[in-house]
Amino acid sequence: MPLKLEMPLVLDPRAIACVHSGWQEIKAREDGSDRFAAVFYAQLFTAYPQLRTLFPAGMSDQRMDLMRALDFVVDRLEEPDPVIRFLHQLGRDHLRYGIRGAHFAAAGAALLAAVRDSMTERSWTPEAEAAWRRMIAGLVTVMAGGADSEELPPYWTATVVDHIRVLGDLAIVRLQADNQIFYEPGQYVSVQIPQRPRLWRYLSPAIPCNDRGELEFHIRRVSGGWVSPAIISTTAIGDRWLIGPPLGALQVDRESGEDVLMVSSGTGLAPLRSLLIDMSRYGRNPRVHLFAGGEYPCDLYDLETLHQLAMTNPWLTIVPVLENEHDPWWHTGPPTPPVPVGMHSVLYGQIGRVVSSFGTWADRNILISGSPSMIRTTIYSLVHGGTPRERIMHDPLP
Ligand SMILES: Cc1cc2nc3c(=O)[nH]c(=O)nc-3n(C[C@H](O)[C@H](O)[C@H](O)COP(=O)(O)OP(=O)(O)OC[C@H]3O[C@@H](n4cnc5c(N)ncnc54)[C@H](O)[C@@H]3O)c2cc1C
């Protein structure tokens, strides 16, 4: 649905300066962020106690998410369009917590109370209060608008039909949704598994949406994580997963005529794979160079699929990139096969540096997908090498 961008988040420069300095003050205080988030959730759950049951017992992730989201918003008040898009999606995303119209107003009141609580008497001037009220009203209006615009259910249900342990720490999970889930290739969804109730995590489907409701996710275990180790080790056929509404805007503009550079590492390949499979249904496509990275040879577990795609789609070039020549000693699976004949030979090094060693890629639309640190370092290498930042797309960083 098109966004209405003539929105209330347009603040005058003085109001923006007030919000900026207030936010700095809040975060500069000892335990400022923790206290702010704690006050926010305490106020919200006092207004709507039933909401508390929809959130996990430990709220530390939610508190960090809140502060990161506010950082994003406050940092970009001068150019509100990306903020509006972000908040619109965030509003839709909160439907899975059962959050609806009146709850957003309560969240606005809770935010104002948290700001008020965190600022000194001296800083809480009438001008500061007016600026924060205006900003929070805008934020709440956009989020509530996002939630209202959603015509899809807050989540779908799907049954695990296949669980392939590709590596010790990586699994492919296939599911059959009860109803078709409409998403664009390159988008991601939030997922809840029965072993970890109320802990939603984002995953990117590795295949495009189809009318049979089939889903495929590639999941890597994060050591010490709550959800990913459970997906790898305890997922069983027949498990029922909840799948939230699709989010994100990684996409290839097939009409622009501009070529594309894709850079992935590990399971970050999933959304790009989905885009490539979707593109392979069309005769004409922009040229795509995909640098598919991994730490060890075994991390390129899906090279054969990529090779098959490249063999039948001349617009696609795959370049495997590794940091190490051999699998680690703890890799217990079968030996990793060599790179398929006909594929570009493996390049070695840190993926961002390898990609930027080819030049600026200034004429490409660039999609990067992988761990947060890989995305940051790849952006750094590319921009440092002369690639315009506005050419680069990636999913939001946690
Ligand atoms: C848009 C988006 C799409 C995603 N798609 C996929 C996907 O298709 N496949 C997939 O496997 N994962 C994907 N992720 C990551 C996934 O959502 C979880 O963050 C990840 O599985 C860890 O969850 P957890 O509960 O095990 O760890 P948590 O309990 O959430 O975190 C435990 C600790 O690990 C850190 N951590 C979390 N994620 C990472 C990471 N990637 N690298 C290093 N440290 C980390 C946390 O900061 C924390 O300190 C995606 C994330 C985003 C934002």
The ligand as a MOL file (V3000), in Angstrom:
LIG
                    3D

  0  0  0     0  0            999 V3000
M  V30 BEGIN CTAB
M  V30 COUNTS 53 58 0 0 0
M  V30 BEGIN ATOM
M  V30 1 C 16.1840 -8.8220 8.7690 0
M  V30 2 C 16.8040 -10.0650 9.3940 0
M  V30 3 C 16.7580 -11.2710 8.7180 0
M  V30 4 C 17.3530 -12.4100 9.2710 0
M  V30 5 N 17.3410 -13.5910 8.5630 0
M  V30 6 C 17.9840 -14.6680 9.0710 0
M  V30 7 C 18.0320 -15.9080 8.3410 0
M  V30 8 O 17.4590 -16.0520 7.2520 0
M  V30 9 N 18.7320 -16.9520 8.8790 0
M  V30 10 C 19.3690 -16.8320 10.1040 0
M  V30 11 O 20.0010 -17.8120 10.5210 0
M  V30 12 N 19.3090 -15.7030 10.8280 0
M  V30 13 C 18.6300 -14.6190 10.3450 0
M  V30 14 N 18.5780 -13.4560 11.0820 0
M  V30 15 C 19.1230 -13.4570 12.4700 0
M  V30 16 C 18.0360 -13.9960 13.4280 0
M  V30 17 O 16.9130 -13.1370 13.4120 0
M  V30 18 C 18.5040 -14.0750 14.8840 0
M  V30 19 O 19.0240 -12.8240 15.2730 0
M  V30 20 C 19.5770 -15.1230 15.0840 0
M  V30 21 O 19.0790 -16.3780 14.6710 0
M  V30 22 C 19.9760 -15.1930 16.5650 0
M  V30 23 O 18.8340 -15.4510 17.3480 0
M  V30 24 P 18.9930 -16.1610 18.7600 0
M  V30 25 O 17.6960 -16.0920 19.4600 0
M  V30 26 O 19.6260 -17.4970 18.6200 0
M  V30 27 O 20.0620 -15.2400 19.4970 0
M  V30 28 P 19.7180 -14.0930 20.5700 0
M  V30 29 O 19.2790 -14.7400 21.8270 0
M  V30 30 O 18.7920 -13.1080 19.9200 0
M  V30 31 O 21.1330 -13.3950 20.7190 0
M  V30 32 C 22.1880 -13.9580 21.5060 0
M  V30 33 C 23.4360 -13.1040 21.3300 0
M  V30 34 O 23.9590 -13.2420 20.0010 0
M  V30 35 C 24.0510 -11.9670 19.3520 0
M  V30 36 N 23.6530 -12.1780 17.9340 0
M  V30 37 C 22.3880 -12.2730 17.4560 0
M  V30 38 N 22.4140 -12.4980 16.1150 0
M  V30 39 C 23.7170 -12.5340 15.7550 0
M  V30 40 C 24.3850 -12.7380 14.5230 0
M  V30 41 N 23.7320 -12.9190 13.3650 0
M  V30 42 N 25.7420 -12.7370 14.5400 0
M  V30 43 C 26.4280 -12.5480 15.6760 0
M  V30 44 N 25.8540 -12.3500 16.8900 0
M  V30 45 C 24.5130 -12.3410 16.9250 0
M  V30 46 C 23.0640 -11.0780 20.0900 0
M  V30 47 O 23.4650 -9.7120 20.0080 0
M  V30 48 C 23.1660 -11.6080 21.5090 0
M  V30 49 O 24.2720 -11.0570 22.1650 0
M  V30 50 C 17.9810 -12.3300 10.5400 0
M  V30 51 C 18.0060 -11.1070 11.2420 0
M  V30 52 C 17.4330 -9.9870 10.6730 0
M  V30 53 C 17.4960 -8.6770 11.4320 0
M  V30 END ATOM
M  V30 BEGIN BOND
M  V30 1 1 1 2
M  V30 2 1 2 3
M  V30 3 2 2 52
M  V30 4 2 3 4
M  V30 5 1 4 5
M  V30 6 1 4 50
M  V30 7 2 5 6
M  V30 8 1 6 7
M  V30 9 1 6 13
M  V30 10 2 7 8
M  V30 11 1 7 9
M  V30 12 1 9 10
M  V30 13 2 10 11
M  V30 14 1 10 12
M  V30 15 2 12 13
M  V30 16 1 13 14
M  V30 17 1 14 15
M  V30 18 1 14 50
M  V30 19 1 15 16
M  V30 20 1 16 17
M  V30 21 1 16 18
M  V30 22 1 18 19
M  V30 23 1 18 20
M  V30 24 1 20 21
M  V30 25 1 20 22
M  V30 26 1 22 23
M  V30 27 1 23 24
M  V30 28 2 24 25
M  V30 29 1 24 26
M  V30 30 1 24 27
M  V30 31 1 27 28
M  V30 32 2 28 29
M  V30 33 1 28 30
M  V30 34 1 28 31
M  V30 35 1 31 32
M  V30 36 1 32 33
M  V30 37 1 33 34
M  V30 38 1 33 48
M  V30 39 1 34 35
M  V30 40 1 35 36
M  V30 41 1 35 46
M  V30 42 1 36 37
M  V30 43 1 36 45
M  V30 44 2 37 38
M  V30 45 1 38 39
M  V30 46 1 39 40
M  V30 47 2 39 45
M  V30 48 1 40 41
M  V30 49 2 40 42
M  V30 50 1 42 43
M  V30 51 2 43 44
M  V30 52 1 44 45
M  V30 53 1 46 47
M  V30 54 1 46 48
M  V30 55 1 48 49
M  V30 56 2 50 51
M  V30 57 1 51 52
M  V30 58 1 52 53
M  V30 END BOND
M  V30 END CTAB
M  END
